[in-house]
Amino acid sequence: MPQTRFEELFRSAQRSAYHLEMRDAYGLDEDYQEWSAGHRFDPAERWPWWIDLVSSAVARGVAVHRARIVSEPISAYVRYEYELTSGHNIKAGEAVRWLPRRQASGLALPGNDFWLFDGTTVLFNHFAGDGTMTGEEIVTDPAVVDLCSDAFAVVWERATPHEEYQPA
């Protein structure tokens, strides 16, 4: 199976892979629908490819950080993300932090969620209004990379680690 551009960037990262999420809902797929119906599952069993991808990056010394800017009270979708984070993201080796949106008002943020690899390459994720992903965009322009790097750094500094965050 061919790797996606995202997987190629992730597997080639040497120092860091930082992800900034700013939406209160993403595509309401079958996994979310199942969770919403009350069926709880082990995310590590559901998505072992993620555990493998992240844990292999962390093993080679890559810092994998995810910051989420969220509205409070949190949406049902963010509750789903929150409940799955320990068994999915943290288990894989990610460090995850949460920033209430009201604490982000004075920040200069890019218009889209992104991954920043090694401080040199940004992969923007584009979404439709219903939260389904419509595409990706790779950018290496130093001004855009700097904007994303600075935005991630300030969000990360202000955000609460997953282990301490208590969603409202």
C-alpha positions as a LaTeX table, in Angstrom:
\begin{tabular}{lrrr}
\hline
Residue & $x$ (\AA) & $y$ (\AA) & $z$ (\AA) \\
\hline
Met1 & 0.00 & 0.00 & 0.00 \\
Pro2 & 1.53 & 3.38 & $-0.97$ \\
Gln3 & 2.19 & 5.89 & 1.78 \\
Thr4 & 0.26 & 9.14 & 1.90 \\
Arg5 & 2.13 & 12.44 & 1.80 \\
Phe6 & 1.38 & 12.76 & 5.51 \\
Glu7 & 2.93 & 9.37 & 6.29 \\
Glu8 & 5.98 & 10.18 & 4.18 \\
Leu9 & 6.50 & 13.43 & 6.07 \\
Phe10 & 5.91 & 11.73 & 9.41 \\
Arg11 & 8.30 & 8.86 & 8.67 \\
Ser12 & 11.00 & 11.25 & 7.46 \\
Ala13 & 10.74 & 13.62 & 10.46 \\
Gln14 & 14.00 & 13.80 & 12.41 \\
Arg15 & 13.24 & 16.17 & 15.30 \\
Ser16 & 9.60 & 17.13 & 15.61 \\
Ala17 & 6.05 & 16.62 & 14.39 \\
Tyr18 & 3.68 & 19.22 & 15.84 \\
His19 & $-0.05$ & 19.22 & 15.19 \\
Leu20 & $-2.45$ & 22.11 & 15.86 \\
Glu21 & $-6.17$ & 21.34 & 15.81 \\
Met22 & $-8.66$ & 24.20 & 15.97 \\
Arg23 & $-12.06$ & 22.71 & 15.04 \\
Asp24 & $-14.81$ & 21.65 & 17.43 \\
Ala25 & $-15.86$ & 18.79 & 15.14 \\
Tyr26 & $-14.40$ & 16.79 & 12.33 \\
Gly27 & $-16.05$ & 14.28 & 10.01 \\
Leu28 & $-18.65$ & 12.40 & 12.02 \\
Asp29 & $-17.52$ & 9.00 & 10.76 \\
Glu30 & $-18.62$ & 5.51 & 11.77 \\
Asp31 & $-16.22$ & 5.43 & 14.73 \\
Tyr32 & $-17.71$ & 8.62 & 16.14 \\
Gln33 & $-21.26$ & 7.37 & 15.48 \\
Glu34 & $-20.45$ & 4.13 & 17.30 \\
Trp35 & $-19.00$ & 6.03 & 20.26 \\
Ser36 & $-22.03$ & 8.38 & 20.28 \\
Ala37 & $-24.31$ & 5.35 & 20.50 \\
Gly38 & $-22.53$ & 4.33 & 23.71 \\
His39 & $-20.19$ & 1.66 & 22.38 \\
Arg40 & $-16.76$ & 2.19 & 23.86 \\
Phe41 & $-13.76$ & 0.66 & 22.15 \\
Asp42 & $-10.00$ & 0.48 & 22.55 \\
Pro43 & $-8.55$ & 3.04 & 20.13 \\
Ala44 & $-5.21$ & 1.20 & 20.08 \\
Glu45 & $-6.98$ & $-1.86$ & 18.70 \\
Arg46 & $-9.07$ & 0.22 & 16.31 \\
Trp47 & $-6.16$ & 2.23 & 14.88 \\
Pro48 & $-2.93$ & 0.23 & 15.41 \\
Trp49 & $-1.33$ & 1.97 & 12.40 \\
Trp50 & $-1.30$ & 5.23 & 14.39 \\
Ile51 & 0.32 & 3.61 & 17.41 \\
Asp52 & 2.98 & 2.15 & 15.11 \\
Leu53 & 3.56 & 5.39 & 13.18 \\
Val54 & 3.93 & 7.59 & 16.26 \\
Ser55 & 5.77 & 5.14 & 18.48 \\
Ser56 & 8.38 & 4.49 & 15.78 \\
Ala57 & 8.89 & 8.25 & 15.38 \\
Val58 & 9.22 & 8.75 & 19.13 \\
Ala59 & 11.66 & 5.82 & 19.32 \\
Arg60 & 13.95 & 7.58 & 16.85 \\
Gly61 & 13.86 & 10.78 & 18.92 \\
Val62 & 11.05 & 12.75 & 17.25 \\
Ala63 & 8.99 & 14.92 & 19.62 \\
Val64 & 5.33 & 14.41 & 18.68 \\
His65 & 3.11 & 17.13 & 20.15 \\
Arg66 & $-0.57$ & 17.84 & 19.56 \\
Ala67 & $-2.35$ & 20.98 & 20.74 \\
Arg68 & $-6.09$ & 21.38 & 20.55 \\
Ile69 & $-7.89$ & 24.71 & 20.76 \\
Val70 & $-11.43$ & 23.97 & 21.92 \\
Ser71 & $-14.61$ & 25.85 & 22.70 \\
Glu72 & $-16.03$ & 25.36 & 26.18 \\
Pro73 & $-18.34$ & 23.83 & 27.06 \\
Ile74 & $-16.79$ & 21.26 & 24.74 \\
Ser75 & $-18.71$ & 19.74 & 21.84 \\
Ala76 & $-19.72$ & 16.08 & 21.77 \\
Tyr77 & $-16.99$ & 15.51 & 19.21 \\
Val78 & $-14.30$ & 17.06 & 21.40 \\
Arg79 & $-15.58$ & 14.88 & 24.29 \\
Tyr80 & $-15.00$ & 11.88 & 22.00 \\
Glu81 & $-11.46$ & 13.08 & 21.25 \\
Tyr82 & $-10.80$ & 13.74 & 24.92 \\
Glu83 & $-11.98$ & 10.30 & 26.00 \\
Leu84 & $-9.89$ & 8.56 & 23.34 \\
Thr85 & $-6.71$ & 10.59 & 23.84 \\
Ser86 & $-5.11$ & 8.50 & 26.61 \\
Gly87 & $-5.64$ & 5.18 & 24.84 \\
His88 & $-4.73$ & 6.53 & 21.43 \\
Asn89 & $-2.49$ & 9.60 & 21.31 \\
Ile90 & $-0.75$ & 9.32 & 24.68 \\
Lys91 & $-0.33$ & 5.55 & 24.33 \\
Ala92 & 1.38 & 6.10 & 20.97 \\
Gly93 & 3.84 & 8.54 & 22.56 \\
Glu94 & 2.31 & 11.92 & 21.76 \\
Ala95 & 2.25 & 14.76 & 24.24 \\
Val96 & $-1.20$ & 16.39 & 24.08 \\
Arg97 & $-2.37$ & 19.74 & 25.43 \\
Trp98 & $-5.71$ & 21.55 & 25.43 \\
Leu99 & $-6.32$ & 25.30 & 25.18 \\
Pro100 & $-9.78$ & 26.75 & 25.78 \\
Arg101 & $-10.63$ & 29.01 & 22.83 \\
Arg102 & $-11.29$ & 31.99 & 25.12 \\
Gln103 & $-7.57$ & 31.90 & 26.04 \\
Ala104 & $-6.55$ & 32.07 & 22.36 \\
Ser105 & $-8.26$ & 35.34 & 21.39 \\
Gly106 & $-5.08$ & 37.39 & 21.25 \\
Leu107 & $-3.06$ & 34.85 & 19.27 \\
Ala108 & $-2.06$ & 35.08 & 15.62 \\
Leu109 & $-3.18$ & 31.71 & 14.25 \\
Pro110 & $-3.20$ & 30.31 & 10.71 \\
Gly111 & $-6.61$ & 29.71 & 9.17 \\
Asn112 & $-6.30$ & 25.91 & 9.05 \\
Asp113 & $-5.23$ & 22.98 & 11.16 \\
Phe114 & $-1.70$ & 21.89 & 10.38 \\
Trp115 & 1.20 & 19.55 & 11.01 \\
Leu116 & 4.64 & 21.13 & 11.27 \\
Phe117 & 7.54 & 18.77 & 10.56 \\
Asp118 & 11.06 & 19.58 & 11.78 \\
Gly119 & 10.30 & 23.32 & 11.69 \\
Thr120 & 10.64 & 23.31 & 7.88 \\
Thr121 & 7.48 & 21.88 & 6.33 \\
Val122 & 3.82 & 22.60 & 7.03 \\
Leu123 & 1.06 & 20.25 & 5.97 \\
Phe124 & $-2.25$ & 22.12 & 6.13 \\
Asn125 & $-5.44$ & 20.08 & 6.47 \\
His126 & $-8.45$ & 21.52 & 4.63 \\
Phe127 & $-11.99$ & 20.71 & 5.77 \\
Ala128 & $-15.51$ & 21.28 & 4.50 \\
Gly129 & $-18.08$ & 22.91 & 6.75 \\
Asp130 & $-19.32$ & 19.50 & 7.89 \\
Gly131 & $-15.83$ & 18.56 & 9.08 \\
Thr132 & $-14.89$ & 16.16 & 6.31 \\
Met133 & $-11.35$ & 16.53 & 5.03 \\
Thr134 & $-11.22$ & 17.96 & 1.53 \\
Gly135 & $-7.48$ & 17.98 & 0.98 \\
Glu136 & $-3.99$ & 18.77 & 2.11 \\
Glu137 & $-1.48$ & 21.44 & 1.19 \\
Ile138 & 2.27 & 21.24 & 1.74 \\
Val139 & 4.00 & 24.58 & 2.30 \\
Thr140 & 7.72 & 25.26 & 2.81 \\
Asp141 & 7.61 & 29.07 & 2.46 \\
Pro142 & 9.69 & 30.29 & 5.43 \\
Ala143 & 7.17 & 33.01 & 6.35 \\
Val144 & 4.32 & 30.48 & 6.58 \\
Val145 & 6.52 & 27.98 & 8.43 \\
Asp146 & 7.48 & 30.71 & 10.92 \\
Leu147 & 3.82 & 31.70 & 11.42 \\
Cys148 & 2.88 & 28.10 & 12.17 \\
Ser149 & 5.92 & 27.52 & 14.36 \\
Asp150 & 5.25 & 30.66 & 16.40 \\
Ala151 & 1.53 & 29.87 & 16.66 \\
Phe152 & 2.18 & 26.34 & 17.83 \\
Ala153 & 4.77 & 27.47 & 20.38 \\
Val154 & 2.49 & 30.03 & 22.01 \\
Val155 & $-0.51$ & 27.66 & 22.04 \\
Trp156 & 1.66 & 24.90 & 23.53 \\
Glu157 & 2.94 & 27.26 & 26.23 \\
Arg158 & $-0.57$ & 28.38 & 27.24 \\
Ala159 & $-2.27$ & 24.99 & 26.94 \\
Thr160 & $-2.92$ & 22.48 & 29.72 \\
Pro161 & $-1.40$ & 18.99 & 29.51 \\
His162 & $-3.96$ & 16.29 & 28.84 \\
Glu163 & $-3.38$ & 14.69 & 32.23 \\
Glu164 & $-4.39$ & 17.94 & 33.96 \\
Tyr165 & $-7.10$ & 19.25 & 31.62 \\
Gln166 & $-10.65$ & 19.00 & 32.93 \\
Pro167 & $-13.05$ & 19.83 & 30.10 \\
Ala168 & $-15.97$ & 22.10 & 30.86 \\
\hline
\end{tabular}
